[in-house]
Amino acid sequence: MGYAAWSCGHGNRREHLPVSQEYSPDVVERFSFPAGGGYPWTLSALRTPRLTPAPWRIVVITGAPSWAEYWSPAMADLPFNREMVVVDRPGFACSEPEVCVPDITVQAKALAPLLDPVPGQRVLLVGQSYGAAIATLMAANHPDRVDSLLLLSGFFGELGPTARLLVELGARCWPVIPRDLRNAITEVKGQRRQLRRMRSALKRLAMPLHSVHGDRDDFAPLQVAQTLNRWNKGGLRFSIAPGADHFLNDGPTGPLLQQLEAAIPGYAEIAAPKLVEIPASVEAIPVLQEAC
């Protein structure tokens, strides 16, 4: 992905590999929409077109750097009774502005139009990596628009060894690295002091809450994600994916789509030998580790 970012900067393009070269527009298409919150930006996202609205819409808030196109294989394999929207967050890829938007509250407001209701449609909101904190704020701000929340490889202020190495390297090469990598470094270095907002948002959640993390994640530590416990009546399903790293959307789409389905209320549990369920304690006091 680092090479792709350099290649894009050199070629003066925003997409690493234009989705239109990989998929026909009736499978995956790019679209733009005005940012919410009164911010004067145009944001870009990918979606799976459907002739009629699907019963469930899956809205994905990506990590840092925020590149929606890396979700396109999963989008293409999505069944027709589901639809998906994956966004380039503000300051990344095809979205405005050019500069970083480090405030997670601002980003949550700007991305709120993705939750605009379609009559009869329900929403699964997915926060990937850095996007997990933003998605949590969005769910708390719009509980009437979000039916279930999934935190995928959630990053909560604590850098794993590989992420720490890359951030330190990027800081040394700051003048010459591409815009998206600069903005990603700014985001992750400034997230920790904002997480009190996420803790407050978690206390307000009543919808089902799910968390999935790979046990070989060296970008966002598993132990930090595990500190999330049961919240109110929604509860928490925490799953470890053995052998998986931080990029759960990089690889065969089947396991990822299964995790998305498992986060949809009413999902009938099926055999999943590669997943280990860790139930949260009912009596446990909900807390996000102070290290976050």
C-alpha positions, 0 to 999 in steps of 0.5 A, spaced: 500 500 500 505 504 501 508 503 494 501 504 491 501 511 495 507 513 492 505 511 485 499 515 486 502 521 488 507 521 482 501 519 477 497 525 480 491 520 481 487 519 487 485 511 486 491 506 487 487 502 482 481 505 479 475 501 481 472 502 474 478 498 471 476 492 475 468 492 476 463 494 472 458 499 475 453 495 476 457 491 481 461 496 484 461 504 483 464 510 486 459 516 487 460 523 491 456 526 496 456 533 500 459 532 507 454 533 513 455 538 519 455 544 514 462 542 512 464 545 505 467 538 503 465 533 497 466 526 500 467 520 495 465 512 497 464 506 493 457 502 493 454 496 491 448 498 486 441 495 487 435 495 483 431 495 489 434 497 496 436 491 500 433 489 507 440 491 510 445 496 508 453 495 511 456 502 512 464 501 512 468 507 516 475 505 513 482 506 517 488 510 516 490 511 511 482 511 508 482 507 502 475 504 500 478 500 494 481 495 498 474 493 500 472 492 493 473 484 492 468 483 498 463 488 495 463 484 489 462 478 493 456 481 497 449 477 496 444 481 493 440 481 499 445 486 502 448 492 500 455 496 502 457 503 502 465 504 503 467 511 504 474 515 503 474 519 509 475 526 509 482 528 507 484 521 504 483 518 497 478 522 493 475 525 498 476 533 500 479 536 504 486 536 502 489 537 509 488 532 515 481 532 519 484 529 526 478 531 530 474 524 530 467 528 532 468 533 526 469 526 522 463 523 525 459 529 523 461 529 516 460 522 515 453 522 518 449 522 511 451 515 510 446 513 515 440 517 511 435 512 512 432 508 506 424 506 508 424 499 511 432 499 510 436 497 516 444 499 517 450 495 520 455 500 521 462 497 521 468 501 524 475 499 521 481 500 525 482 508 526 474 508 523 472 504 529 472 510 534 469 514 529 463 509 527 462 509 535 461 516 535 456 516 529 452 510 532 451 514 539 449 520 535 444 517 531 441 511 535 435 511 530 439 510 524 444 504 526 441 497 528 448 494 529 455 496 530 461 492 528 468 494 530 473 491 526 481 490 528 479 497 532 485 501 533 484 505 540 490 510 541 496 504 542 500 503 536 503 495 535 510 494 533 509 495 526 505 501 526 510 504 531 515 503 526 512 505 520 509 512 524 517 513 526 519 512 519 514 516 516 515 522 521 523 522 518 521 522 511 515 527 512 517 532 507 517 527 501 511 522 503 504 522 499 499 526 502 495 520 505 500 517 509 502 524 512 494 525 514 494 518 516 500 519 521 497 525 524 491 522 525 494 516 529 498 520 533 493 525 535 487 519 537 489 517 544 487 524 547 480 524 544 478 517 546 474 520 552 469 522 547 469 514 545 468 512 552 462 517 553 459 514 546 460 507 548 456 508 555 450 511 550 449 505 546 444 500 546 444 497 540 448 490 539 456 491 539 461 486 536 468 486 535 473 482 531 480 482 532 486 478 529 491 475 534 497 476 530 495 484 529 501 488 530 498 494 528 493 495 533 494 491 540 489 485 541 489 486 548 487 493 548 481 491 544 479 486 549 478 491 554 471 493 551 466 489 556 458 489 556 454 495 555 447 496 557 442 492 554 446 491 547 451 486 549 458 485 546 460 479 542 468 479 541 471 474 536 478 473 535 480 470 528 486 466 529 492 467 525 489 473 522 493 480 522 490 487 522 487 487 515 481 482 515 479 485 509 485 483 505 484 476 503 479 471 502 472 474 502 468 469 505 471 469 513 470 477 512 463 476 509 461 471 515 463 476 520 459 481 517 453 477 517 454 475 524 453 482 526 446 482 523 441 481 529 437 475 527 443 471 524 443 464 525 450 462 528 453 457 523 460 453 524 466 457 524 472 453 526 477 459 525 473 463 530 474 463 537 468 467 541 470 470 548 464 472 551 464 478 555 462 478 563 455 480 564 457 483 571 463 487 568 464 494 569 464 497 562 471 500 561 476 502 556 483 501 558 486 508 560 492 506 556 487 508 550 
